[in-house]
Amino acid sequence: MDLQISDRVYLVLGGAGYIGSAIVDRLRAEGAIAISASRHAVDGIAIDGADPASVKAGVDAAVAQHGHLDGLIVTAAPSASTLDAERLSDPEQVLSAFDGKAMTFLRTANEVIPHLRQRGFGRIIGVSGQNAYFTGNITASIRNAGLNIVAKNLADELAGSGITVNTVNPGVVADEPRAEVSRAGAGQSSPQQIADLIAFLASPLSSTSGEQIAVGHRVLGIASA
């Protein structure tokens, strides 16, 4: 299937990471121009999602290099393994994690949206997580649920503009995901499976907007979440 993204320009924040690098590779395999950005300059673009000035400078640099943007994919966030299991309900850790994921997405999206409006087309996609649907880890729940809510609000604000906004919500991510799914658990997925879904959502073939899409099985045994 031709996803019709050849020569389209996508900024991938967190593009050097475990999931982000798979997304960059997948977009490039389709002929797209995927600009990998992180706190350390990749493809000539450095963006610290916690710093509004850095976000603006990075987006401006990407536009200056390529003339325009067609989309934004945000997978940048501190790894769940960096969260202190002894501080999951510590307000300071919760606030820091929320800023690192949900607010990084919002800051970057806000900088990109005016450029997408100029073209009357755009795709904005955030990588969230199925922890948004579980209790037991306040830090992980809030940062993922927050990203989903931010994305839905942006999608509604942009309805009818040609710009879509969605999140993809993996469970556990592994190179070789297990097929089995435990009750009240989420299915596993690989970075490549996540990238395949994002490549479709980034294309003009997809009109989906305002959705939270699970990658791998979504919470077995729960009708809605």
N, C-alpha and C positions, 0 to 999 in steps of 0.2 A: 504494500500500500504506500502510495506517495503521500506523505504528510503535508506536502506543500509548504515546507519551511526552509527550502533551499535559499540561501542568501539572507534570510531573516536574521535579525540581530537580537540576541538574548543575553542579558546580564545575569550571571549565576553567582549569587553571594554565598560564600562557603564552597566555592567550586573546587577547592583543593582537598576537600574532606572525603571521607569514606563514601558517603552517598553523593555528594556534590561532584566528585570526579567522574562517577558513572553517568551522571546527568550530562555533564559537559561532553563526554565521549559519545553519548547517544545522540545528542543534538548535532554534533559535528558529523556523525555518520550519516545523518539525513541531509547534510549540506548546509546546515545553519552555521552562523557565526556565533559561537558561544564564548562569551568573555568571562573568564574565571576571575573572581575577586575574593579577597580575604583581607585580614588585617595586615598580612605581609604581601607585598605587591606580587600579583600573578597576572600574566598577560599585560603587565604595565599598569594595572589598576589595584590600588590598595584602598580598602574600605573597612573602617572600624564602625560596626553597626551601633555602638553605644555613643558615638560622637556625631552629632548632626552635621558639623562642619565637614567631617571626613566623608560622610554619606553624600553630601552635596558635591564635594570635590570629585569623588569617585564617579558619580553618575555623570557629572559634566564632562569628565575626562573620557568616559566611554562614548558619549554622544559626539565629542570632538573628534575622536578617532574614527568613528564609523558613520557619522552623519545623522544617525537616528537610533532609536531602540524600538523593537517590536514586542519585547516582553521582559519579565523579571521572574527569576526563580530564587527563592530564599530558603536555603538549607542551613544557614549559619546559626549555630547555637552551641553553647557549651555542652559537651557530651554528658549524657546521664551518668556516666561513670565518675564524673567530676563532682557530682552532688554528694554532700556529706550526709550519710544515712542517719547520723545522730542529730541532724539539724533539719529534718524534713518539714517540721512545723515552725521553724525559726523564721519570724517575719523578715529578717534581713536576707536570709538565703532565698526565701520565696520571692521577695522583691527583686533581688539581683537576677534570679532565673527568669522571672517574668520580663524584665527589661531586656535580657539577653536573647529572648526568643520572640515574644509578641511585639515588643516595642521596636526591636531591630527590624522586623518585618514592616511595621507601620512607617517608621522613619524612611526606609528605603522606598516603599511603595509611594509614599507622598512625593518623593523627589522624582520618581519615574513617571507618575501619572500625567503631568502636564505634557511630557514628550509623547506619550501614547495618544493623548487627546488630539494632538496636532495631526496625527496620522489617521485618526478614526478607527484604530485597531490596536489591540494590545492583549497580552495574556500575563496575568500575575498569579503565581503559584507559590504557596508556602508549604514547607514540609513540617507537619505537626507530629502527632503520635497518638496511639490509642490509649495512652495514659490519661488522655482527656476524659475517658469514659469510666475510669476506675477511681475508687477512693483508696485510702491507705498510704498515699504519698502526696501530701499537699503540694509540695514544690512541683512535682512533675504534672500533677493534675492541673494546677492553675496555669502553668506556663503554656501547656498545650491547649487547654480549653480557651485561654485568652487569645491565642493565635487564631483559633477557629472563629471566635466571635469577632475579632477585628476584621478578618477576611470576609465574613458574611456581611458586616456593615459596609465595607468598601464595595463589595459586589452590588449591594442594593443602591448605594450612592451612584454607581456607574452604570446601572441598568439602562440599556438602550444606547450606550455610547460606542459600542463596538469593543469595549474592554471587558474581559471576564476576569473573575477572581475566584480561586478555589484553593482548598488545602488537600493534601494527601496525608493520610494517617497510617503509617506503618505500625505494626507491633514490633516484636523483636526482629532486628535485621541481622542476617547472617549470610555468608558466602554460599552456603548450601542449606537453605531453609528446610526444616522438617515439614513433612506433609501432615503429620498428626496435629490436631488442635484439641487442647484440653477444655473441659467445660468451664465456663466463666473465664476463658482465656482468649487471647488473640492469636491469629495465625502468623507464622513467620513469613518474611519475604527477603529477597536479596536486593542489593543496590541496583542491579540491572532491571529487576522487575519494577522497582520504583521509578527508574529512569524511563522505562517503556511507557508507563502511564503518564508521566509528566510530558514526554515528547508529544503524546497525543493531545493532552490538554493544552499544550502550547501552540498547537496548530490551528489553522482556520477551519479545519474539519470539525472541531469541537465548539459547540455553542454553550456547553455546560458552564454555569456560573452560580456562585453562592453555595457550592456543595463541599461537604467533608467526605472524602472518598477513602475508604480503607484500602490498604495494600496488604494482601493476605486476608485471611478470614476475619471478619469483624465480630469480636466478642461472642463466642459461641454460647448460646443459651439465653441471650437477651434480645427481646424483640425490638427495642429502641433504646438509644443512648445518646 
